[in-house]
Amino acid sequence: MKPKSNHSLWGVILILCGIGFAGNALNLWNFSIFFKGWWTLFIIIPCVVSIAQKGFDPVPTTGLIIGILFLLSAWNILPSGIVFKLFFPVMLVLIGCNIVLNNSSQKKHFKDNNTAWHSDSPEYNAVFGGQTITCDNEIFTGASLNSIFGSIDLNLSNAYLQEDIVINCTTIFGGIDIRVPATVNVQVAGVPVFGGIDNKVKSRTPGAPTIFINATCMFGGITIK
């Protein structure tokens, strides 16, 4: 779970944004005059907050670079349209960095939870396609799910969990659905960048295994149910 201070940071940011837009609507100030490219803050700020919380993860780092490029273009420092030409190369770099750094970032994120990451846990990738994985009456020890312009459906409804496990999820312009057993607890950690994380598992079972989900999503969605 995220520390209380992180939630407070997001609260302060939302308050400032609300005041800013209210003043703009009442003509107390004009964003277009005082700050060209103000709309890029909706890309830059979430990425900066994510980096502050989780370190230089490939997804928010690339989002920050894209936001800065848009800002420089709005300030006429970069030629008009150059950002769109650079978007695809930046996305390729993002995908490559995510694959290269995937294993090390997985082991680091849940270090403080005393939850073991099994080195032999499977890794599933969906790139410009879809994949369905079903664990039926088998012991599940964790997995890594990477969806890039694709979709992954992981069905653990009939799986056996003997201990707390970690599922690492990364989705970029894609989606991941995870179906968990009825008698498990779920904890999700992650800051979506123009994406969403929907945890529909609300009940808690005392003493039951916990699934820790490390979620990184950019222009994508992750659903746990």
C-alpha positions as CSV (number, residue, x, y, z in Angstrom):
1,M,0.0,0.0,0.0
2,K,1.2,3.6,-0.6
3,P,2.3,5.6,2.3
4,K,0.0,8.3,3.6
5,S,2.5,11.0,2.5
6,N,2.1,10.0,-1.1
7,H,-1.7,10.4,-0.9
8,S,-1.2,13.8,0.6
9,L,1.1,14.8,-2.2
10,W,-1.5,13.9,-4.8
11,G,-4.1,15.8,-2.7
12,V,-2.0,19.0,-2.7
13,I,-1.4,18.7,-6.5
14,L,-5.2,18.3,-7.2
15,I,-5.9,21.3,-4.9
16,L,-3.4,23.5,-6.8
17,C,-4.8,22.4,-10.2
18,G,-8.3,23.1,-9.1
19,I,-7.3,26.6,-7.9
20,G,-5.4,27.2,-11.1
21,F,-8.3,26.2,-13.4
22,A,-10.8,28.2,-11.2
23,G,-8.7,31.3,-11.6
24,N,-8.4,30.8,-15.3
25,A,-12.2,30.4,-15.6
26,L,-12.7,33.6,-13.6
27,N,-10.2,35.5,-15.7
28,L,-8.0,36.1,-12.7
29,W,-5.1,34.9,-14.8
30,N,-4.6,33.3,-18.2
31,F,-2.6,30.1,-18.6
32,S,-1.9,30.8,-22.2
33,I,-0.2,34.1,-21.4
34,F,1.8,33.1,-18.3
35,F,2.6,29.6,-19.2
36,K,2.5,28.3,-22.7
37,G,2.1,24.6,-22.9
38,W,0.5,24.4,-19.4
39,W,-1.5,21.3,-20.5
40,T,1.8,19.3,-20.6
41,L,1.7,19.4,-16.7
42,F,-0.9,16.7,-16.9
43,I,1.8,14.5,-18.4
44,I,4.8,15.8,-16.5
45,I,3.4,15.9,-12.9
46,P,2.1,12.3,-12.7
47,C,5.4,11.0,-14.2
48,V,7.4,13.1,-11.7
49,V,5.3,11.8,-8.8
50,S,5.7,8.2,-10.0
51,I,9.5,8.6,-10.3
52,A,9.7,10.1,-6.8
53,Q,7.8,7.2,-5.4
54,K,9.3,4.3,-7.4
55,G,12.6,5.5,-8.9
56,F,13.4,5.8,-12.6
57,D,11.0,3.2,-13.9
58,P,11.0,3.0,-17.7
59,V,7.3,3.9,-18.1
60,P,7.1,7.2,-16.1
61,T,10.6,8.2,-17.2
62,T,9.6,7.9,-20.8
63,G,6.3,9.7,-20.1
64,L,8.3,12.5,-18.5
65,I,10.5,12.8,-21.6
66,I,7.5,13.0,-23.9
67,G,5.9,15.6,-21.7
68,I,9.1,17.7,-21.7
69,L,9.3,17.4,-25.5
70,F,5.7,18.6,-25.8
71,L,6.5,21.5,-23.5
72,L,9.6,22.5,-25.5
73,S,7.5,22.4,-28.7
74,A,4.9,24.7,-27.1
75,W,7.7,27.1,-26.2
76,N,8.9,27.0,-29.9
77,I,12.2,25.6,-28.8
78,L,11.6,22.4,-30.9
79,P,10.2,22.6,-34.4
80,S,6.4,22.0,-34.6
81,G,5.5,18.3,-35.1
82,I,8.9,17.0,-34.0
83,V,7.4,15.4,-30.9
84,F,5.1,13.2,-33.0
85,K,8.1,12.1,-35.1
86,L,10.0,11.2,-31.9
87,F,7.1,9.4,-30.2
88,F,7.5,6.1,-31.9
89,P,11.3,5.9,-31.4
90,V,10.8,6.8,-27.7
91,M,8.2,4.1,-27.4
92,L,10.7,1.6,-28.9
93,V,13.3,2.7,-26.3
94,L,10.7,2.3,-23.6
95,I,9.9,-1.3,-24.6
96,G,13.5,-2.2,-24.8
97,C,14.4,-0.7,-21.4
98,N,11.4,-2.4,-19.8
99,I,12.5,-5.8,-21.1
100,V,16.2,-5.2,-20.1
101,L,15.4,-3.8,-16.6
102,N,12.4,-6.0,-15.9
103,N,14.0,-8.6,-13.7
104,S,15.9,-6.2,-11.5
105,S,13.0,-3.9,-11.0
106,Q,10.7,-6.8,-10.0
107,K,13.0,-7.9,-7.2
108,K,13.5,-4.4,-5.9
109,H,9.9,-3.2,-5.6
110,F,8.6,-5.6,-3.0
111,K,11.8,-5.9,-1.0
112,D,10.3,-4.3,2.1
113,N,7.3,-6.7,2.1
114,N,9.5,-9.7,2.9
115,T,7.8,-11.5,0.1
116,A,10.0,-13.8,-1.9
117,W,10.3,-13.4,-5.7
118,H,10.7,-16.8,-7.3
119,S,13.4,-16.7,-9.9
120,D,11.7,-19.5,-11.8
121,S,8.3,-17.7,-12.0
122,P,7.1,-17.6,-15.6
123,E,7.0,-14.5,-17.7
124,Y,4.2,-13.9,-20.2
125,N,4.4,-11.3,-23.0
126,A,1.7,-10.0,-25.3
127,V,3.0,-7.7,-28.0
128,F,0.4,-6.6,-30.6
129,G,-1.7,-9.6,-29.6
130,G,-3.5,-11.4,-26.9
131,Q,-2.7,-14.3,-24.5
132,T,-4.8,-16.3,-22.1
133,I,-3.2,-18.2,-19.2
134,T,-5.2,-20.5,-16.9
135,C,-3.8,-22.1,-13.8
136,D,-6.2,-24.9,-13.0
137,N,-5.7,-27.0,-9.9
138,E,-2.0,-26.1,-9.8
139,I,0.3,-24.4,-7.4
140,F,0.9,-20.8,-8.4
141,T,4.1,-19.1,-7.2
142,G,4.0,-15.8,-9.1
143,A,4.5,-14.4,-12.6
144,S,5.5,-11.5,-14.7
145,L,3.0,-10.1,-17.2
146,N,4.0,-7.6,-19.9
147,S,1.3,-6.3,-22.3
148,I,2.5,-3.9,-25.0
149,F,-0.2,-3.0,-27.5
150,G,-1.9,-6.3,-26.5
151,S,-3.9,-8.1,-23.8
152,I,-3.3,-10.7,-21.2
153,D,-5.9,-12.7,-19.3
154,L,-4.5,-14.6,-16.2
155,N,-7.1,-16.9,-14.7
156,L,-6.1,-18.1,-11.1
157,S,-9.7,-18.9,-10.0
158,N,-8.8,-22.5,-9.3
159,A,-5.1,-22.1,-8.5
160,Y,-3.5,-23.1,-5.2
161,L,-1.5,-20.5,-3.2
162,Q,0.7,-21.9,-0.5
163,E,2.3,-18.5,0.5
164,D,2.3,-14.8,-0.3
165,I,3.2,-14.2,-4.0
166,V,4.2,-11.4,-6.3
167,I,2.7,-10.7,-9.7
168,N,4.5,-8.0,-11.7
169,C,2.4,-6.3,-14.3
170,T,3.5,-3.8,-17.0
171,T,1.0,-2.6,-19.6
172,I,1.7,0.0,-22.3
173,F,-1.2,0.8,-24.6
174,G,-2.6,-2.6,-23.5
175,G,-4.7,-4.4,-20.9
176,I,-4.3,-7.1,-18.2
177,D,-7.1,-9.0,-16.5
178,I,-6.3,-11.1,-13.4
179,R,-8.9,-13.4,-11.9
180,V,-7.9,-14.5,-8.3
181,P,-9.2,-17.3,-6.0
182,A,-12.0,-16.4,-3.7
183,T,-10.0,-16.9,-0.5
184,V,-7.0,-14.6,-1.0
185,N,-6.0,-11.1,-0.2
186,V,-4.8,-8.6,-2.8
187,Q,-2.5,-5.6,-2.4
188,V,-1.7,-3.4,-5.3
189,A,1.2,-1.0,-5.7
190,G,1.5,1.3,-8.6
191,V,0.9,4.8,-10.1
192,P,-0.8,4.7,-13.5
193,V,0.3,7.2,-16.1
194,F,-2.8,8.0,-18.3
195,G,-4.1,4.5,-17.3
196,G,-6.1,2.8,-14.6
197,I,-5.8,0.1,-12.0
198,D,-9.1,-1.4,-10.9
199,N,-8.9,-3.8,-7.9
200,K,-12.4,-5.3,-7.4
201,V,-11.2,-7.7,-4.7
202,K,-12.5,-5.9,-1.6
203,S,-12.9,-8.6,1.1
204,R,-10.1,-9.7,3.3
205,T,-9.6,-13.2,4.7
206,P,-7.5,-13.3,7.9
207,G,-4.6,-15.7,7.5
208,A,-5.1,-16.3,3.8
209,P,-2.2,-15.8,1.3
210,T,-1.7,-12.3,-0.2
211,I,-1.1,-11.6,-3.8
212,F,1.1,-8.5,-4.1
213,I,0.6,-6.9,-7.5
214,N,3.3,-4.5,-8.8
215,A,1.4,-2.5,-11.4
216,T,3.0,-0.2,-14.0
217,C,0.7,1.1,-16.7
218,M,0.9,3.8,-19.3
219,F,-2.0,4.4,-21.5
220,G,-3.4,1.0,-20.4
221,G,-5.5,-0.7,-17.8
222,I,-5.1,-3.5,-15.2
223,T,-8.2,-5.2,-13.6
224,I,-8.1,-7.6,-10.7
225,K,-11.3,-9.5,-9.9
